[in-house]
Amino acid sequence: MSRRSVPEPADGKLLTVAELAAWFDVTEQTIRAWTKDEAMALPHGRFGRHIRFDREEVQEWVDARWTH
């Protein structure tokens, strides 16, 4: 299986819920649900009401789930 790469964030730092949802081709609501689902364990950080994702951590998460 080929490696699926997480896109570069627009600001070069952290991915937004919208950016990650677009890449996974799911709704923003799904991404938010994955952040709350212990079984999914999608790595994220909360800054007030905002959820952000470190590109490298998400890439490791993707690699652990879909490249084996």
C-alpha positions in Angstrom: 0.0 0.0 0.0 1.3 3.4 -0.8 2.0 6.0 1.9 -0.7 8.5 2.4 0.8 11.9 3.2 -0.8 14.6 5.3 -1.0 17.9 3.5 1.0 21.0 4.5 -1.0 23.4 6.6 -1.9 26.7 5.0 0.0 28.7 7.6 2.9 26.2 7.7 2.2 25.3 11.3 -0.9 23.5 12.5 -3.8 22.0 10.5 -7.3 23.2 11.2 -10.4 20.9 11.5 -11.5 22.1 8.0 -8.1 21.3 6.4 -8.0 17.8 8.0 -11.6 17.1 7.1 -11.0 18.1 3.4 -7.9 15.8 3.3 -9.8 12.8 4.7 -12.9 13.7 2.7 -15.1 13.6 5.8 -17.1 16.3 7.5 -15.7 18.6 10.1 -18.1 17.0 12.5 -16.4 13.6 11.9 -13.0 15.1 12.7 -14.4 16.6 15.9 -15.9 13.2 16.8 -12.5 11.4 16.2 -10.9 13.8 18.7 -13.3 12.6 21.3 -13.2 8.9 20.5 -10.6 7.2 22.6 -10.5 4.3 20.1 -9.5 6.6 17.3 -7.1 8.6 19.4 -6.6 11.3 16.8 -3.7 13.5 18.1 -4.8 17.1 18.6 -4.5 20.2 20.8 -7.2 22.5 22.0 -6.6 26.3 22.1 -9.7 27.7 23.7 -12.6 26.5 21.5 -10.2 25.8 18.6 -8.9 22.3 17.7 -5.5 22.1 15.9 -3.4 19.2 14.6 0.3 18.9 14.3 1.1 17.6 10.8 3.8 15.2 11.9 1.7 13.7 14.7 -1.2 13.1 12.3 1.1 11.6 9.7 2.4 9.1 12.4 -1.2 8.4 13.3 -2.1 7.7 9.7 0.9 5.6 9.1 0.2 3.4 12.2 -3.4 2.7 11.0 -3.3 2.5 7.2 0.1 1.4 6.0 0.4 -2.0 7.7 
